[in-house]
Amino acid sequence: MTPEEFRAAAHELVDWVADYRLGVADRPVQSVLRPGQVRSRMPAHAPAEPQPLAELVTMLNEAVVPGITQTQSPGFYGWFPSNAALASVLGDHVSSGVAALGITWQSAPALTEVEQVVTEWLRELCGLSDAWRGAIQDTASTGTLVALLAARERASGMSIDGGGLQACPAPLVVYSSAHCHSSVEKAVLLAGFGRDNLRHVEVDPVTYALRPESLRAAMAADLAAGRVPAAVVAAIGTTGTTAMDPVREMCVVAAEFGAWVHVDAAMAGSAMLLPECRHLFDGVELADSLVWNPHKWMGTILDCSLLYVRDVDHLVACMSTTPPYLRSQADDDVVQFKDWGIPLGRRFRALKLWFHLHLDGVQAIRQRLRRDLAHAAWLAEAVAAEPGWRVLAPVQLQTVCLRHEPEGLTGAELDRHTLAWADAVNASGKAFVSPSVLDGRWMVRVSIGAEATERADVEALWALLRETALSP
Ligand SMILES: Cc1ncc(COP(=O)(O)O)c(C=O)c1O
């Protein structure tokens, strides 16, 4: 494809994307396709000769878009918001177009330096002190893995320089609440700690926040048994209920044992942009690492996760390998992001953050987040006031965990009822919510925060929930 052919096709596709976004509210929110239906529309083999763009557009309309759960729809209340602000889409587009190769500073100085600038902007906007340094990772899962690798190396006295974890005299242990995201368990396993050395610490039965006194007891018991308390993961905004672990107390306890503290604020990190929400992050300055995702609620298109650490020299010591072909004269004077994480090559992801902040502006983003907080507060109040309905966990941000509990319905029967009406809501195509399990019983999470969701949409959702729960 020549640049001129690209220009013509791209104009057409930009119009296509704009039309898609304009019409997204009219599509069923949940994809109704059956497994294999998209595949069956695709050619069995790759085309040998160039094919017309029009064919692709037809496939986009007929097979691809119906095969997407519409996260940009105002009716999307599932999982967590997965916004993709169009300003950031433009940055992503330019990133692909310039196709910078981010393997070292030398390979694309702008890629490194724009990333330094935008991670600094975000640090400042989040109220983190200048003791922190950040880099963009693809996802929070990767950020948490990198953090736990660094924690492992601190606890083991840089075992990687010798026999590695296999030469450690005592097992290293990681602590989190059972409400932490599954990426924490995955990182613990991939970093070689082993499932036996992951402790799920008790939570408060009302707030679902980890109990620091139970953390202390668990760490003391491990120490007494000859194990090494190595790392604590605090969740600010758990996936199930957006519970807020008490970071300050957890950091105090961890410090008694010399353990690393990693904060997973993948979803709730966006709330750090709001000064009135910063109390939820109290004590975060005492932690060692923090990950959060602009690609969730804040709305910079996937993949854009920020990992901040306080001791960047230690991180680099853990992650750095520099073969001769990657060396340059500038090495002593520049940041090499390849040494701040796992991959060598990185995309110019900083562009989508820059475009998002530049074109939308911080105030508009903050205003939208505040709008969503108000929507959630409104919904929680309405649910709490409605006979037969219950809000199941404190509404810390924009997610409301709720259940319809008709009189006399308990146990497995109640579960069947909950799943039936949640499925019916999703099958209606008007809205999408995520059922999940809390304290062993099914409930429904309503995670407000799609960019397009306004108050009227939340009111319509509440009417739909009541109507559906009465006759699923
Ligand atoms: C609290 C929390 N941590 C981590 C993740 C994983 O995020 P990612 O998809 O960026 O790996 C999620 C995803 O929803 C989450 O809610």
The ligand as a MOL file (V3000), in Angstrom:
LIG
                    3D

  0  0  0     0  0            999 V3000
M  V30 BEGIN CTAB
M  V30 COUNTS 16 16 0 0 0
M  V30 BEGIN ATOM
M  V30 1 C -7.9520 -4.4050 40.4880 0
M  V30 2 C -7.4700 -4.9170 39.1710 0
M  V30 3 N -6.1790 -5.2240 39.0150 0
M  V30 4 C -5.6870 -5.6770 37.8430 0
M  V30 5 C -6.5170 -5.8330 36.7610 0
M  V30 6 C -5.9340 -6.3520 35.4770 0
M  V30 7 O -5.8240 -5.3170 34.5660 0
M  V30 8 P -5.1520 -5.5440 33.1390 0
M  V30 9 O -6.2260 -6.0450 32.2570 0
M  V30 10 O -4.6230 -4.1940 32.7580 0
M  V30 11 O -4.0540 -6.5370 33.3230 0
M  V30 12 C -7.8770 -5.5420 36.8730 0
M  V30 13 C -8.7800 -5.7070 35.7230 0
M  V30 14 O -9.9450 -5.4230 35.7800 0
M  V30 15 C -8.3620 -5.0740 38.1110 0
M  V30 16 O -9.6700 -4.8020 38.2710 0
M  V30 END ATOM
M  V30 BEGIN BOND
M  V30 1 1 1 2
M  V30 2 1 2 3
M  V30 3 2 2 15
M  V30 4 2 3 4
M  V30 5 1 4 5
M  V30 6 1 5 6
M  V30 7 2 5 12
M  V30 8 1 6 7
M  V30 9 1 7 8
M  V30 10 2 8 9
M  V30 11 1 8 10
M  V30 12 1 8 11
M  V30 13 1 12 13
M  V30 14 1 12 15
M  V30 15 2 13 14
M  V30 16 1 15 16
M  V30 END BOND
M  V30 END CTAB
M  END
